[in-house]
Amino acid sequence: MLGGPTIGKEKKVEFTVGDMLDHADEGRWFSAIVGAGKGIEGANLVMETNKRPTLYCPPGRLAVTGDQYVRILRGYLEKNPDLAKQELNSYGWIMAEALADTFPCK
């Protein structure tokens, strides 16, 4: 289990991925979302360069903007609302899932 077992009651989540998205118009949260997207984009390019399966498959050499990363994450959370309740430290893998959902590999 991530974070270890909880005894007696459920752990209260203070700030969620959904909260971060609600504050995406604020500089640091916008930067966090874009940073996650760009980091995953970089990992994807390394996989492609090394002729390994990529994490997601954008068309051509699509350059995703910061606003598009926010929209991609927002759209994915709208389709998967339970993920919006995840702790903030989960936003990286949720962004990876959002990109894979938006740009699936065939």
mmCIF file of the C-alpha atoms, coordinates in Angstrom:
data_MODEL
# 
_entry.id   MODEL 
# 
loop_
_atom_site.group_PDB 
_atom_site.id 
_atom_site.type_symbol 
_atom_site.label_atom_id 
_atom_site.label_alt_id 
_atom_site.label_comp_id 
_atom_site.label_asym_id 
_atom_site.label_entity_id 
_atom_site.label_seq_id 
_atom_site.pdbx_PDB_ins_code 
_atom_site.Cartn_x 
_atom_site.Cartn_y 
_atom_site.Cartn_z 
_atom_site.occupancy 
_atom_site.B_iso_or_equiv 
_atom_site.pdbx_formal_charge 
_atom_site.auth_seq_id 
_atom_site.auth_comp_id 
_atom_site.auth_asym_id 
_atom_site.auth_atom_id 
_atom_site.pdbx_PDB_model_num 
ATOM 1   C CA . MET A 1 1   ? 0.000   0.000  0.000   1.00 0.00 ? 1   MET A CA 1 
ATOM 2   C CA . LEU A 1 2   ? 1.210   3.457  -0.801  1.00 0.00 ? 2   LEU A CA 1 
ATOM 3   C CA . GLY A 1 3   ? 1.560   5.518  2.327   1.00 0.00 ? 3   GLY A CA 1 
ATOM 4   C CA . GLY A 1 4   ? 1.142   2.530  4.613   1.00 0.00 ? 4   GLY A CA 1 
ATOM 5   C CA . PRO A 1 5   ? -1.972  1.161  6.260   1.00 0.00 ? 5   PRO A CA 1 
ATOM 6   C CA . THR A 1 6   ? -4.508  3.374  7.964   1.00 0.00 ? 6   THR A CA 1 
ATOM 7   C CA . ILE A 1 7   ? -5.986  2.145  11.194  1.00 0.00 ? 7   ILE A CA 1 
ATOM 8   C CA . GLY A 1 8   ? -9.438  3.099  12.344  1.00 0.00 ? 8   GLY A CA 1 
ATOM 9   C CA . LYS A 1 9   ? -10.394 5.762  9.839   1.00 0.00 ? 9   LYS A CA 1 
ATOM 10  C CA . GLU A 1 10  ? -9.753  6.969  6.328   1.00 0.00 ? 10  GLU A CA 1 
ATOM 11  C CA . LYS A 1 11  ? -6.973  9.508  5.843   1.00 0.00 ? 11  LYS A CA 1 
ATOM 12  C CA . LYS A 1 12  ? -8.265  12.993 5.040   1.00 0.00 ? 12  LYS A CA 1 
ATOM 13  C CA . VAL A 1 13  ? -6.807  14.397 1.850   1.00 0.00 ? 13  VAL A CA 1 
ATOM 14  C CA . GLU A 1 14  ? -5.874  18.046 2.335   1.00 0.00 ? 14  GLU A CA 1 
ATOM 15  C CA . PHE A 1 15  ? -5.228  19.146 -1.256  1.00 0.00 ? 15  PHE A CA 1 
ATOM 16  C CA . THR A 1 16  ? -6.219  17.053 -4.249  1.00 0.00 ? 16  THR A CA 1 
ATOM 17  C CA . VAL A 1 17  ? -5.438  16.872 -7.942  1.00 0.00 ? 17  VAL A CA 1 
ATOM 18  C CA . GLY A 1 18  ? -8.860  18.447 -8.517  1.00 0.00 ? 18  GLY A CA 1 
ATOM 19  C CA . ASP A 1 19  ? -7.941  21.305 -6.189  1.00 0.00 ? 19  ASP A CA 1 
ATOM 20  C CA . MET A 1 20  ? -4.755  21.863 -8.162  1.00 0.00 ? 20  MET A CA 1 
ATOM 21  C CA . LEU A 1 21  ? -6.765  22.007 -11.374 1.00 0.00 ? 21  LEU A CA 1 
ATOM 22  C CA . ASP A 1 22  ? -9.205  24.461 -9.763  1.00 0.00 ? 22  ASP A CA 1 
ATOM 23  C CA . HIS A 1 23  ? -6.196  26.741 -9.141  1.00 0.00 ? 23  HIS A CA 1 
ATOM 24  C CA . ALA A 1 24  ? -4.579  26.158 -12.560 1.00 0.00 ? 24  ALA A CA 1 
ATOM 25  C CA . ASP A 1 25  ? -4.888  29.860 -13.363 1.00 0.00 ? 25  ASP A CA 1 
ATOM 26  C CA . GLU A 1 26  ? -2.395  30.565 -10.571 1.00 0.00 ? 26  GLU A CA 1 
ATOM 27  C CA . GLY A 1 27  ? 1.232   30.568 -11.675 1.00 0.00 ? 27  GLY A CA 1 
ATOM 28  C CA . ARG A 1 28  ? 2.655   27.801 -9.535  1.00 0.00 ? 28  ARG A CA 1 
ATOM 29  C CA . TRP A 1 29  ? -0.148  25.311 -10.186 1.00 0.00 ? 29  TRP A CA 1 
ATOM 30  C CA . PHE A 1 30  ? -0.160  26.065 -13.915 1.00 0.00 ? 30  PHE A CA 1 
ATOM 31  C CA . SER A 1 31  ? 3.601   25.526 -13.904 1.00 0.00 ? 31  SER A CA 1 
ATOM 32  C CA . ALA A 1 32  ? 3.234   22.239 -12.006 1.00 0.00 ? 32  ALA A CA 1 
ATOM 33  C CA . ILE A 1 33  ? 0.749   20.907 -14.579 1.00 0.00 ? 33  ILE A CA 1 
ATOM 34  C CA . VAL A 1 34  ? 2.876   22.045 -17.512 1.00 0.00 ? 34  VAL A CA 1 
ATOM 35  C CA . GLY A 1 35  ? 6.016   20.680 -15.850 1.00 0.00 ? 35  GLY A CA 1 
ATOM 36  C CA . ALA A 1 36  ? 4.431   17.253 -15.462 1.00 0.00 ? 36  ALA A CA 1 
ATOM 37  C CA . GLY A 1 37  ? 3.297   17.311 -19.083 1.00 0.00 ? 37  GLY A CA 1 
ATOM 38  C CA . LYS A 1 38  ? 6.705   18.394 -20.364 1.00 0.00 ? 38  LYS A CA 1 
ATOM 39  C CA . GLY A 1 39  ? 8.471   15.808 -18.214 1.00 0.00 ? 39  GLY A CA 1 
ATOM 40  C CA . ILE A 1 40  ? 6.289   13.035 -19.602 1.00 0.00 ? 40  ILE A CA 1 
ATOM 41  C CA . GLU A 1 41  ? 6.814   14.444 -23.101 1.00 0.00 ? 41  GLU A CA 1 
ATOM 42  C CA . GLY A 1 42  ? 10.570  14.220 -22.539 1.00 0.00 ? 42  GLY A CA 1 
ATOM 43  C CA . ALA A 1 43  ? 10.311  10.641 -21.307 1.00 0.00 ? 43  ALA A CA 1 
ATOM 44  C CA . ASN A 1 44  ? 8.210   9.822  -24.362 1.00 0.00 ? 44  ASN A CA 1 
ATOM 45  C CA . LEU A 1 45  ? 10.893  11.257 -26.664 1.00 0.00 ? 45  LEU A CA 1 
ATOM 46  C CA . VAL A 1 46  ? 13.598  9.185  -24.949 1.00 0.00 ? 46  VAL A CA 1 
ATOM 47  C CA . MET A 1 47  ? 11.515  6.043  -25.425 1.00 0.00 ? 47  MET A CA 1 
ATOM 48  C CA . GLU A 1 48  ? 10.961  6.898  -29.107 1.00 0.00 ? 48  GLU A CA 1 
ATOM 49  C CA . THR A 1 49  ? 14.663  7.654  -29.668 1.00 0.00 ? 49  THR A CA 1 
ATOM 50  C CA . ASN A 1 50  ? 15.603  4.319  -28.121 1.00 0.00 ? 50  ASN A CA 1 
ATOM 51  C CA . LYS A 1 51  ? 13.070  2.497  -30.326 1.00 0.00 ? 51  LYS A CA 1 
ATOM 52  C CA . ARG A 1 52  ? 11.010  1.449  -27.300 1.00 0.00 ? 52  ARG A CA 1 
ATOM 53  C CA . PRO A 1 53  ? 7.219   1.620  -26.895 1.00 0.00 ? 53  PRO A CA 1 
ATOM 54  C CA . THR A 1 54  ? 6.125   5.155  -26.073 1.00 0.00 ? 54  THR A CA 1 
ATOM 55  C CA . LEU A 1 55  ? 3.796   6.230  -23.271 1.00 0.00 ? 55  LEU A CA 1 
ATOM 56  C CA . TYR A 1 56  ? 1.440   8.022  -25.652 1.00 0.00 ? 56  TYR A CA 1 
ATOM 57  C CA . CYS A 1 57  ? 1.311   8.744  -29.380 1.00 0.00 ? 57  CYS A CA 1 
ATOM 58  C CA . PRO A 1 58  ? 0.622   12.366 -30.353 1.00 0.00 ? 58  PRO A CA 1 
ATOM 59  C CA . PRO A 1 59  ? 0.112   13.023 -34.055 1.00 0.00 ? 59  PRO A CA 1 
ATOM 60  C CA . GLY A 1 60  ? 3.331   13.986 -35.845 1.00 0.00 ? 60  GLY A CA 1 
ATOM 61  C CA . ARG A 1 61  ? 5.457   16.404 -33.898 1.00 0.00 ? 61  ARG A CA 1 
ATOM 62  C CA . LEU A 1 62  ? 2.550   18.107 -32.132 1.00 0.00 ? 62  LEU A CA 1 
ATOM 63  C CA . ALA A 1 63  ? 3.770   20.833 -29.776 1.00 0.00 ? 63  ALA A CA 1 
ATOM 64  C CA . VAL A 1 64  ? 1.417   20.834 -26.784 1.00 0.00 ? 64  VAL A CA 1 
ATOM 65  C CA . THR A 1 65  ? 1.020   24.230 -25.103 1.00 0.00 ? 65  THR A CA 1 
ATOM 66  C CA . GLY A 1 66  ? 0.593   24.863 -21.386 1.00 0.00 ? 66  GLY A CA 1 
ATOM 67  C CA . ASP A 1 67  ? -3.104  25.619 -21.809 1.00 0.00 ? 67  ASP A CA 1 
ATOM 68  C CA . GLN A 1 68  ? -3.541  22.359 -23.712 1.00 0.00 ? 68  GLN A CA 1 
ATOM 69  C CA . TYR A 1 69  ? -1.938  20.385 -20.889 1.00 0.00 ? 69  TYR A CA 1 
ATOM 70  C CA . VAL A 1 70  ? -4.476  21.930 -18.511 1.00 0.00 ? 70  VAL A CA 1 
ATOM 71  C CA . ARG A 1 71  ? -7.342  21.082 -20.883 1.00 0.00 ? 71  ARG A CA 1 
ATOM 72  C CA . ILE A 1 72  ? -6.076  17.517 -21.321 1.00 0.00 ? 72  ILE A CA 1 
ATOM 73  C CA . LEU A 1 73  ? -5.927  17.028 -17.546 1.00 0.00 ? 73  LEU A CA 1 
ATOM 74  C CA . ARG A 1 74  ? -9.326  18.690 -17.048 1.00 0.00 ? 74  ARG A CA 1 
ATOM 75  C CA . GLY A 1 75  ? -10.958 16.510 -19.701 1.00 0.00 ? 75  GLY A CA 1 
ATOM 76  C CA . TYR A 1 76  ? -9.477  13.353 -18.229 1.00 0.00 ? 76  TYR A CA 1 
ATOM 77  C CA . LEU A 1 77  ? -10.672 14.227 -14.723 1.00 0.00 ? 77  LEU A CA 1 
ATOM 78  C CA . GLU A 1 78  ? -14.146 14.971 -16.076 1.00 0.00 ? 78  GLU A CA 1 
ATOM 79  C CA . LYS A 1 79  ? -14.199 11.434 -17.512 1.00 0.00 ? 79  LYS A CA 1 
ATOM 80  C CA . ASN A 1 80  ? -12.675 9.987  -14.299 1.00 0.00 ? 80  ASN A CA 1 
ATOM 81  C CA . PRO A 1 81  ? -13.981 12.142 -11.435 1.00 0.00 ? 81  PRO A CA 1 
ATOM 82  C CA . ASP A 1 82  ? -12.684 9.851  -8.695  1.00 0.00 ? 82  ASP A CA 1 
ATOM 83  C CA . LEU A 1 83  ? -9.139  10.673 -9.777  1.00 0.00 ? 83  LEU A CA 1 
ATOM 84  C CA . ALA A 1 84  ? -9.754  14.347 -8.969  1.00 0.00 ? 84  ALA A CA 1 
ATOM 85  C CA . LYS A 1 85  ? -9.993  13.263 -5.314  1.00 0.00 ? 85  LYS A CA 1 
ATOM 86  C CA . GLN A 1 86  ? -6.482  11.766 -5.314  1.00 0.00 ? 86  GLN A CA 1 
ATOM 87  C CA . GLU A 1 87  ? -3.747  13.370 -3.242  1.00 0.00 ? 87  GLU A CA 1 
ATOM 88  C CA . LEU A 1 88  ? -1.739  16.053 -4.997  1.00 0.00 ? 88  LEU A CA 1 
ATOM 89  C CA . ASN A 1 89  ? 1.347   13.849 -5.219  1.00 0.00 ? 89  ASN A CA 1 
ATOM 90  C CA . SER A 1 90  ? -0.569  11.677 -7.710  1.00 0.00 ? 90  SER A CA 1 
ATOM 91  C CA . TYR A 1 91  ? -0.843  14.339 -10.393 1.00 0.00 ? 91  TYR A CA 1 
ATOM 92  C CA . GLY A 1 92  ? 2.161   13.125 -12.387 1.00 0.00 ? 92  GLY A CA 1 
ATOM 93  C CA . TRP A 1 93  ? 0.841   9.655  -13.080 1.00 0.00 ? 93  TRP A CA 1 
ATOM 94  C CA . ILE A 1 94  ? -2.649  11.063 -13.663 1.00 0.00 ? 94  ILE A CA 1 
ATOM 95  C CA . MET A 1 95  ? -1.178  13.409 -16.276 1.00 0.00 ? 95  MET A CA 1 
ATOM 96  C CA . ALA A 1 96  ? 0.565   10.433 -17.899 1.00 0.00 ? 96  ALA A CA 1 
ATOM 97  C CA . GLU A 1 97  ? -2.757  8.584  -18.013 1.00 0.00 ? 97  GLU A CA 1 
ATOM 98  C CA . ALA A 1 98  ? -4.485  11.691 -19.404 1.00 0.00 ? 98  ALA A CA 1 
ATOM 99  C CA . LEU A 1 99  ? -1.936  11.986 -22.220 1.00 0.00 ? 99  LEU A CA 1 
ATOM 100 C CA . ALA A 1 100 ? -2.229  8.264  -23.032 1.00 0.00 ? 100 ALA A CA 1 
ATOM 101 C CA . ASP A 1 101 ? -6.023  8.614  -23.085 1.00 0.00 ? 101 ASP A CA 1 
ATOM 102 C CA . THR A 1 102 ? -5.898  11.708 -25.298 1.00 0.00 ? 102 THR A CA 1 
ATOM 103 C CA . PHE A 1 103 ? -3.237  10.351 -27.664 1.00 0.00 ? 103 PHE A CA 1 
ATOM 104 C CA . PRO A 1 104 ? -3.560  6.543  -27.576 1.00 0.00 ? 104 PRO A CA 1 
ATOM 105 C CA . CYS A 1 105 ? -1.053  4.356  -29.411 1.00 0.00 ? 105 CYS A CA 1 
ATOM 106 C CA . LYS A 1 106 ? -2.646  2.092  -31.984 1.00 0.00 ? 106 LYS A CA 1 
# 
